[in-house]
Amino acid sequence: MRKLVYYIGASVDGYIAGPEGEFDFYPVGDADQAAEYVARVNARYPETVPTALRPHVGLTDAANLRFDTVLMGHGTYRQALDHGTPSPYAHLRQFVFSNSLGASPDPAVTVVSGDPLALVRDLKRQPGQDIWLCGGGRVAAALLPELDELIVKSYPVVAGAGIPLFGGRFDPTRFRVTAREAFDNDVLMTWFEAVR
């Protein structure tokens, strides 16, 4: 069965973005460290690079190695819309959870106003690659019962406030570490598996 995977970057204090959706505060090191980091991460998960950026990092025709579907909350999607990109991951099947967006601004993006758990359970039964949850925190909290894996890129910075990794109610949910990788720019990538 397909897995639901939350692949995300976060500050040391657990924020995926600043209070206004900022994500440009994550340190990636000097030019060489940043290039090495981006190359390694993009080689492992090329499909997580937005379609518009793929030609700039040599991934124009890169195959989807892990995911063929992306899920995102309205706030995450709004970042793309505000930059004139109504289909940010055209190389993936795209779903946006929103009760206020209304009709989709692009035929390649499906807006879901209903139960996110029902959609994910249905997607998991369909054939295909894994499902990538790329943000936001409230959607992640809502989908926690169906979350199979977390892949967290921990950046060496404290945000202090913002959008949390999980923005829901108190609900302790166990995961186990399956792998860790440290990069020269002090980013630590950790793979977690749900304990069920």
Beta strands, then each sheet from edge to edge (+ up, - down):
strand 1: 4-11
strand 2: 15-17
strand 3: 67-73
strand 4: 93-97
strand 5: 109-112
strand 6: 130-133
strand 7: 149-155
strand 8: 163-164
strand 9: 175-182
strand 10: 188-194
sheet 1: 5+ 4+ 3+ 6+ 1+ 7+ 10- 9+
sheet 2: 2+ 8-
end
